[in-house]
C-alpha cells in the first residue's frame, strides 16, 4: 500500500502536469487552486490521511463545508498546514513546490522532498527523502562564479554554486522527484563555466574563436552529460586560488573544440574532451613553474654550498695562523730557555714578534667575522626578494641550518685560536722577554 503522503504527492503532481490545478507551497502552508468538486474531495481526503491539519476549503462564494465538497462546482481552493517539521529544515511535497523553492534563496541547509529516492548532498544543501535524519554540515565557502563570469546585461545573473554542485560528481540523481533540481543545477553550472553572459542570456566563450551557447532551466540532459557537467565544474572551482587560471583554460578549450551557437546539450557533450585539454595545459603550466622552482632551489643550494666552502677555507686559514702562532711563540720561549744565563737575548724583539703573530691570528678571526656578517645580510635580501615561495621552516632547513653548522666550526676555531695566541703571548712576555 502506498503511504498517504506519497499518494498525495502523486495525485497533486499529476493534476499539475495536466494543467488543471496550480499548487503553491511554503514551509508552513500548502495551497491547491482551481479544483473541481470530486477532485477537491479527493485531495482533502488525502491531506487528512497524510496528517495535514487546518484544512480550509473555499471557492468564490466563500467557505465550503467538508461534506459538501464533492457536490461543489469548479474554482475550489484548499489550504492546509503540513505535519510538524523540525527547525532548520524545509519540506516540499510537489514538484511545483520544489521548483518554487529552488527559485528562492536557500533558507535551510536540509530540504525534505517527497518522492526523492536517495540523499543528494551538495556543497551547501542536503536534499533528502521526507523524514530523513542525520547530520549535515555545509561547506564553509561555496564556489562563487561571480569572480570569473562577467555579466553584460541587467537581467542576467549567476548563482552561488553551493546548492547546485554535488560533493560527489558521480552520485546518481535520477528520479522524477529530483527533476526540478537536476535541470536547474545543470543550467547554473554551465553558466558558471562561461566567460561572459550576454544580455540575451547566451553564454560566451571568447576563445579564439568565440563560441556561444544558450541554456534554459527546463531542458533535461542525459545522466552521462550531467555527470560531466558536475565533474568539470568541480575541477574548475576546486581551488579558489587556481580558479581564474583553470576557468580561463577550460573556456579556451570549449571555444576551440565546440560548434557555434549550440544549446546546453551541445555544450555538455564537449565538456569531457575540453576538460582533458584544459588539464594538460594546466599541468604543463604547473610543470613549467616547478622547473623554475627547482632551478631556483638549485641555485640556492649552490650558493649555500659555496658559502659553506668559503667559510671552511677561512676556518682552515685561521687554523694555519694559529698553528704558526703556536710554533713561533714556542720557538721564542724555547730559544730563551735553552740559551746560557750569560748569553744575550733581545727580549724586545721577541716580544714584538709575539705581538705580530697574535695580531695576525686576531686579523684572521676578524676577516672571518666580517665575511659571516656580510653573508647574513645577503641571505636576508635573498629571502625577501628571491625565495619568498619558501616557508620559514623550509628556508631554515635548506639554508640556515647548513650555514649555521659551518659557522659553528669557525667560531670554535676562533675561540681556541684566540685563547692560544693570547696565552702564548703572555708566556713570551713573562719568559722570553725577562732580563
Secondary structure by P-SEA (a helix, b strand, c coil): cccaaaaaaaaaaaaaaaccbbbbbcccccccccccaaaaaaaaaaaaaaccccccccccccccccccccccccbbbbbbbcccccccbbbbccaaaaaaaaaccccccbbbbccccbbbbcccbbbbccccbbbbbccccccccccccccccccccccccccccccccccccccccaaaaaaaaaaaaaaaacccccccbbbbbccccbbbbbbcccccccaaaaaaaaaaaaaaaccccaaaaaaaaaaaaaaacccccccaaaaaaaaaaaaaaaaaaaaaaaaaaaaaaaaaaaaaaaaaaaaaaaaaaaaaaaaaaaaaaaaaaaaaaaaaaacccccccaaaaaaaaaaaaaaaaaaaaaaaaaaaaaaaaaaaaaaacccccccaaaaaaacaaaaaaaaaaaaaaaaaaaaaaaaaaaaaaaccccc
